[in-house]
């Protein structure tokens, strides 16, 4: 006799508390498990997967389906992307010069290739073509935040498990990006006998220092600015929605942050980057922990075969793209090899994975100022805007071709 499924929803404040405990579990595991530490797996991923596995075990043994109220998580997503916008200073973007412009163009081309690959595999597997976007740039280049944001949009359009599938792709992509990036860069360096230039400086030197945290005053002013980003972003989103333009809320919050930080600089109203970065780190890690601990793994398990097929295809595509396109366009030198390693992490995982890949290369072979300048700028600023535009383009194209 089959037991009926009962449901229990964890309230927001309890979910927040549990997410912090999950992060502590992740830190504990990462300190003691070499694989997690060596491949830069975020604590939210390692701890969150343990928690979601426990939730699955409870469901499998008792038919109790534990759900989570995600209102705090959704707010944290907006806060995180607001911090990304507040960090996007135009003078930094200009300083990247030709190399930055080239990498932006390359990234835009890659997003099209990545989505085309995802859609093609979805069609071959008999899945809806739109689902292929979750096996493309939504989950891989976009990461967990973008996967969840567009997953909510897909759920409203009749794909209730899109967010869970997107999180699964993003999680596997995070791991794959860390596994592939370093070996790709090392292969290029050894293959072409590349050496760093004498004028390069490393991560520690080029990431010096912003302003020191300003205590309570600095924290309160940052919170005020972040709330303005979120509130104004929501107002912009509603205004666009009334005119038939549909954008995820995180994108408009980020754009408001970009406007604020670049208007404030000429007025000598400077942000405190250390405080903004800390709020971003906290928001992102709790957001990821809440997302991963709430994954319904029993839903994902039924699609594990297609997920792995898409993952293998995307790993092959980005490796070839990094070696054959990124490396050549960026100059076929040592900096280009480090950028290629970072690009693999960026395309499959996220900006932190890209930086971890490049740091692993430069700590062994030597510094690369250009790589640490252009890759984080593309990852922190351009990739989300390019990705949103590419996704909208593919949605429109798929609608015309397959409706």
C-alpha positions as CSV (number, residue, x, y, z in Angstrom):
1,X,0.0,0.0,0.0
2,X,1.5,3.3,-1.1
3,X,1.8,6.0,1.6
4,X,0.3,9.4,0.9
5,X,2.8,12.2,0.7
6,X,2.6,14.8,3.5
7,X,4.2,18.2,3.3
8,X,5.9,20.5,5.7
9,X,7.1,24.0,4.9
10,X,10.1,25.5,6.8
11,X,9.3,29.2,7.6
12,X,11.7,31.9,6.4
13,X,13.4,32.7,9.8
14,X,14.0,29.0,10.4
15,X,15.3,28.5,6.9
16,X,17.7,31.4,7.4
17,X,19.0,29.9,10.6
18,X,19.4,26.5,8.9
19,X,21.2,28.0,5.9
20,X,23.9,29.5,8.2
21,X,24.3,26.2,9.9
22,X,24.7,24.6,6.5
23,X,27.4,27.1,5.6
24,X,29.3,26.2,8.8
25,X,29.0,22.5,7.8
26,X,30.4,23.4,4.4
27,X,33.4,25.2,5.9
28,X,34.0,22.3,8.2
29,X,33.9,19.8,5.3
30,X,36.1,22.0,3.0
31,X,38.8,22.2,5.7
32,X,39.0,18.5,6.0
33,X,38.2,17.0,2.6
34,X,41.1,17.6,0.1
35,X,38.9,17.3,-3.0
36,X,36.6,20.1,-1.8
37,X,39.5,22.3,-0.8
38,X,41.7,21.7,-3.8
39,X,39.0,22.3,-6.4
40,X,37.6,25.4,-4.7
41,X,34.1,24.0,-4.1
42,X,32.1,26.7,-2.3
43,X,31.0,25.8,1.3
44,X,27.4,26.5,0.3
45,X,27.6,23.7,-2.3
46,X,29.3,21.1,-0.1
47,X,27.1,21.8,3.0
48,X,23.9,22.5,1.0
49,X,24.1,19.2,-0.9
50,X,24.5,17.3,2.4
51,X,21.4,19.0,3.7
52,X,19.4,18.3,0.5
53,X,20.5,14.7,0.6
54,X,19.1,14.5,4.2
55,X,15.8,16.0,3.0
56,X,15.7,13.4,0.3
57,X,16.3,10.6,2.8
58,X,13.5,11.8,4.9
59,X,11.2,11.9,1.9
60,X,12.2,8.4,0.8
61,X,11.7,6.9,4.2
62,X,8.7,8.7,5.5
63,X,7.0,10.3,2.5
64,X,7.3,13.7,4.2
65,X,8.1,16.3,1.6
66,X,10.0,19.2,3.3
67,X,9.7,22.5,1.5
68,X,11.2,25.9,2.3
69,X,9.7,29.4,2.2
70,X,12.1,31.2,-0.1
71,X,11.2,34.8,0.4
72,X,14.4,35.7,2.2
73,X,16.4,33.8,-0.5
74,X,14.8,35.8,-3.3
75,X,15.6,39.1,-1.5
76,X,19.2,38.0,-1.1
77,X,19.5,37.4,-4.8
78,X,18.5,41.0,-5.5
79,X,21.0,42.2,-2.8
80,X,23.8,40.2,-4.3
81,X,23.3,41.5,-7.9
82,X,23.0,45.0,-6.5
83,X,26.5,44.7,-5.0
84,X,27.7,43.6,-8.4
85,X,26.3,46.7,-9.9
86,X,27.8,48.9,-7.2
87,X,31.2,47.4,-8.0
88,X,31.0,48.2,-11.7
89,X,33.0,51.4,-12.0
90,X,33.2,52.7,-15.6
91,X,36.8,53.8,-15.2
92,X,37.8,50.2,-14.4
93,X,35.9,49.0,-17.5
94,X,37.8,51.6,-19.7
95,X,41.2,50.6,-18.2
96,X,40.7,47.1,-19.6
97,X,41.2,48.5,-23.1
98,X,41.3,46.4,-26.2
99,X,41.8,43.1,-24.3
100,X,38.5,43.7,-22.4
101,X,36.6,44.6,-25.5
102,X,37.9,41.5,-27.3
103,X,36.9,39.2,-24.4
104,X,33.5,40.8,-24.2
105,X,32.9,40.0,-27.9
106,X,34.3,36.4,-27.4
107,X,32.0,36.0,-24.4
108,X,29.0,37.1,-26.4
109,X,29.8,34.6,-29.1
110,X,30.3,31.8,-26.6
111,X,26.9,32.4,-25.0
112,X,25.3,31.9,-28.3
113,X,27.3,28.7,-28.9
114,X,26.5,27.4,-25.4
115,X,22.8,28.0,-25.8
116,X,22.8,26.5,-29.2
117,X,24.4,23.4,-27.8
118,X,21.9,23.1,-25.0
119,X,18.9,23.6,-27.3
120,X,20.3,21.1,-29.8
121,X,20.8,18.4,-27.1
122,X,17.3,19.1,-25.7
123,X,15.8,18.5,-29.2
124,X,17.8,15.3,-29.7
125,X,16.6,14.0,-26.3
126,X,13.0,14.9,-27.1
127,X,12.8,17.6,-24.5
128,X,11.2,21.0,-25.1
129,X,13.7,23.3,-26.9
130,X,13.3,25.9,-24.2
131,X,14.5,23.5,-21.6
132,X,17.8,23.5,-23.5
133,X,18.5,27.0,-22.2
134,X,18.8,25.6,-18.7
135,X,21.4,23.3,-20.1
136,X,23.0,26.4,-21.7
137,X,23.9,29.8,-20.5
138,X,21.1,30.2,-17.9
139,X,22.7,27.6,-15.6
140,X,26.3,27.4,-16.7
141,X,27.5,30.9,-17.5
142,X,24.7,32.4,-15.4
143,X,25.3,30.2,-12.3
144,X,22.9,29.4,-9.5
145,X,21.5,32.9,-9.2
146,X,20.5,33.2,-12.8
147,X,19.2,29.6,-12.9
148,X,16.9,30.2,-10.0
149,X,15.8,33.6,-11.3
150,X,14.9,32.2,-14.7
151,X,13.6,29.0,-13.1
152,X,11.0,31.1,-11.4
153,X,10.0,32.6,-14.7
154,X,9.8,29.1,-16.3
155,X,7.7,27.8,-13.4
156,X,5.2,30.6,-14.0
157,X,5.1,29.5,-17.7
158,X,4.4,25.9,-16.8
159,X,7.8,24.3,-16.1
160,X,7.5,23.7,-12.3
161,X,10.9,21.9,-11.9
162,X,13.0,24.2,-14.0
163,X,14.7,25.8,-11.0
164,X,15.8,22.5,-9.6
165,X,17.1,21.3,-12.9
166,X,18.9,24.6,-13.4
167,X,20.5,24.4,-9.9
168,X,21.7,20.8,-10.7
169,X,23.3,22.1,-14.0
170,X,24.9,25.0,-12.2
171,X,26.2,22.8,-9.4
172,X,27.8,20.3,-11.8
173,X,29.1,23.2,-13.9
174,X,30.7,24.8,-10.8
175,X,32.6,21.5,-10.2
176,X,33.5,21.0,-13.9
177,X,34.7,24.6,-14.3
178,X,37.1,24.0,-11.4
179,X,38.3,20.7,-12.8
180,X,38.8,21.8,-16.4
181,X,40.2,25.4,-16.1
182,X,43.5,24.7,-14.4
183,X,44.5,21.7,-16.7
184,X,43.5,23.8,-19.8
185,X,45.8,26.6,-18.8
186,X,48.6,24.3,-17.9
187,X,48.3,22.4,-21.2
188,X,48.5,25.7,-23.2
189,X,51.5,26.9,-21.1
190,X,53.4,23.6,-21.6
191,X,52.4,23.2,-25.2
192,X,53.7,26.6,-26.3
193,X,56.4,27.0,-23.7
194,X,54.9,30.3,-22.4
195,X,56.4,32.6,-19.8
196,X,54.9,35.5,-17.9
197,X,56.0,39.0,-18.9
198,X,58.2,41.0,-16.6
199,X,55.6,43.8,-16.3
200,X,52.8,41.7,-14.9
201,X,51.7,41.9,-11.3
202,X,49.7,39.3,-9.4
203,X,46.4,39.2,-7.7
204,X,47.6,40.4,-4.4
205,X,49.2,43.6,-5.9
206,X,46.4,44.5,-8.3
207,X,43.6,43.9,-5.8
208,X,44.9,46.2,-3.2
209,X,42.9,47.8,-1.3
210,X,39.9,49.8,-1.2
211,X,38.7,51.8,1.7
212,X,38.7,50.2,5.1
213,X,35.3,49.3,6.5
214,X,33.7,52.3,8.2
215,X,32.1,50.7,11.2
216,X,28.4,51.2,11.9
217,X,28.1,54.3,9.7
218,X,29.6,52.5,6.7
219,X,27.4,49.4,7.3
220,X,24.2,51.5,7.6
221,X,25.0,53.6,4.5
222,X,25.6,50.5,2.5
223,X,22.4,48.9,3.6
224,X,20.6,52.1,2.6
225,X,22.1,52.0,-0.8
226,X,21.3,48.3,-1.3
227,X,17.7,48.9,-0.3
228,X,17.5,51.7,-2.8
229,X,18.9,49.4,-5.5
230,X,16.3,46.7,-4.7
231,X,13.4,49.1,-4.4
232,X,14.2,51.1,-7.4
233,X,15.0,48.0,-9.4
234,X,11.6,46.6,-8.6
235,X,10.0,49.9,-9.7
236,X,11.9,49.8,-13.0
237,X,10.9,46.2,-13.5
238,X,7.2,47.0,-12.9
239,X,7.5,49.9,-15.3
240,X,9.0,47.7,-18.0
241,X,6.5,44.9,-17.3
242,X,3.6,47.4,-17.9
243,X,5.1,48.0,-21.3
244,X,5.5,44.4,-22.2
245,X,9.3,44.1,-21.4
246,X,10.0,41.1,-19.2
247,X,13.3,41.1,-17.3
248,X,14.4,39.2,-14.2
249,X,14.4,41.4,-11.1
250,X,18.1,40.8,-10.4
251,X,19.1,42.5,-13.6
252,X,17.2,45.8,-13.0
253,X,18.6,45.9,-9.4
254,X,22.1,45.5,-10.8
255,X,21.5,48.2,-13.4
256,X,20.3,50.6,-10.7
257,X,23.5,49.8,-8.8
258,X,25.6,50.6,-11.8
259,X,23.9,54.0,-12.2
260,X,24.3,54.9,-8.5
261,X,28.0,54.0,-8.2
262,X,28.9,55.9,-11.4
263,X,26.9,59.0,-10.6
264,X,28.2,59.0,-7.1
265,X,31.9,59.1,-8.1
266,X,31.9,62.5,-9.9
267,X,30.0,63.9,-6.9
268,X,32.7,62.6,-4.6
269,X,30.2,60.4,-2.8
270,X,32.3,57.2,-2.7
271,X,31.1,53.8,-1.8
272,X,33.1,51.7,0.6
273,X,34.1,48.7,-1.6
274,X,35.2,46.5,1.3
275,X,31.7,46.8,3.0
276,X,29.9,46.4,-0.3
277,X,31.9,43.3,-1.1
278,X,31.3,41.8,2.4
279,X,27.5,42.3,2.0
280,X,27.7,40.7,-1.4
281,X,29.7,37.7,0.0
282,X,27.2,37.2,2.8
283,X,24.1,37.5,0.5
284,X,25.6,35.2,-2.1
285,X,26.7,32.4,0.3
286,X,23.4,32.4,2.3
287,X,21.5,32.5,-1.0
288,X,23.4,29.6,-2.4
289,X,23.0,27.6,0.9
290,X,19.3,28.2,0.9
291,X,19.0,27.2,-2.7
292,X,21.1,24.0,-2.5
293,X,19.6,22.8,0.8
294,X,16.1,23.1,-0.6
295,X,16.8,21.1,-3.8
296,X,14.4,18.3,-4.4
297,X,16.9,15.7,-5.4
298,X,14.3,13.1,-6.1
299,X,13.1,15.3,-8.9
300,X,16.6,15.7,-10.3
301,X,17.4,12.0,-10.0
302,X,14.9,11.2,-12.7
303,X,16.7,13.4,-15.1
304,X,20.3,12.5,-14.1
305,X,21.1,10.8,-17.5
306,X,20.2,13.9,-19.6
307,X,21.9,16.2,-17.2
308,X,25.2,14.3,-17.5
309,X,24.8,14.2,-21.3
310,X,24.4,17.9,-21.5
311,X,27.3,18.5,-19.0
312,X,29.7,16.3,-21.0
313,X,28.8,18.2,-24.2
314,X,29.2,21.6,-22.6
315,X,32.6,20.6,-21.1
316,X,33.8,19.6,-24.5
317,X,32.5,22.8,-26.1
318,X,34.0,25.2,-23.6
319,X,37.4,23.4,-23.6
320,X,37.6,23.6,-27.4
321,X,36.4,27.2,-27.3
322,X,39.0,28.2,-24.7
323,X,41.9,26.5,-26.5
324,X,40.9,27.4,-30.1
325,X,39.2,30.8,-29.8
326,X,39.9,32.5,-26.5
327,X,43.6,31.7,-26.4
328,X,44.1,32.8,-30.0
329,X,42.0,36.0,-29.8
330,X,43.7,37.1,-26.6
331,X,47.2,36.9,-28.1
332,X,48.5,33.3,-27.9
333,X,50.9,34.3,-25.0
334,X,51.1,33.6,-21.3
335,X,48.4,36.0,-20.4
336,X,46.1,34.4,-23.0
337,X,46.6,31.0,-21.4
338,X,45.7,32.3,-18.0
339,X,42.6,34.1,-19.4
340,X,41.6,30.8,-21.1
341,X,41.8,29.0,-17.8
342,X,39.7,31.7,-16.2
343,X,37.2,31.7,-19.1
344,X,36.6,28.0,-18.7
345,X,35.7,28.6,-15.0
346,X,33.6,31.6,-16.0
347,X,31.7,29.7,-18.7
348,X,30.9,26.6,-16.7
349,X,30.8,28.0,-13.1
350,X,31.1,31.5,-11.9
351,X,33.5,34.4,-11.5
352,X,35.0,33.0,-8.2
353,X,35.8,29.7,-10.1
354,X,37.5,31.7,-12.8
355,X,39.6,33.6,-10.3
356,X,40.4,30.4,-8.5
357,X,41.6,28.8,-11.8
358,X,43.8,31.8,-12.6
359,X,45.2,32.0,-9.1
360,X,46.1,28.3,-9.3
361,X,48.0,28.9,-12.6
362,X,49.7,32.1,-11.6
363,X,50.8,30.8,-8.2
364,X,52.8,28.2,-10.0
365,X,53.9,29.8,-13.2
366,X,54.0,33.5,-12.5
367,X,51.6,36.5,-12.4
368,X,49.3,37.9,-15.1
369,X,48.0,41.4,-14.6
370,X,45.9,41.3,-17.7
371,X,44.1,38.2,-16.8
372,X,43.2,39.4,-13.3
373,X,42.0,42.7,-14.8
374,X,39.8,41.6,-17.7
375,X,38.3,38.2,-16.6
376,X,36.7,39.5,-13.3
377,X,35.4,42.6,-15.2
378,X,33.7,40.4,-17.8
379,X,32.4,38.0,-15.1
380,X,31.2,40.7,-12.7
381,X,29.7,43.1,-15.2
382,X,29.3,42.2,-18.8
383,X,28.4,38.5,-18.6
384,X,25.1,39.0,-16.9
385,X,24.0,41.7,-19.3
386,X,25.1,39.7,-22.3
387,X,23.5,36.6,-20.9
388,X,20.1,38.2,-20.3
389,X,20.1,39.6,-23.9
390,X,21.2,36.2,-25.3
391,X,18.5,34.3,-23.3
392,X,15.8,36.7,-24.4
393,X,17.0,36.3,-28.1
394,X,16.8,32.5,-27.8
395,X,13.4,32.6,-26.2
396,X,12.1,34.7,-29.0
397,X,13.7,32.5,-31.6
398,X,12.5,29.3,-30.1
399,X,9.0,30.7,-29.8
400,X,9.0,31.6,-33.5
401,X,10.5,28.3,-34.7
402,X,8.8,25.8,-32.5
403,X,5.4,27.3,-31.5
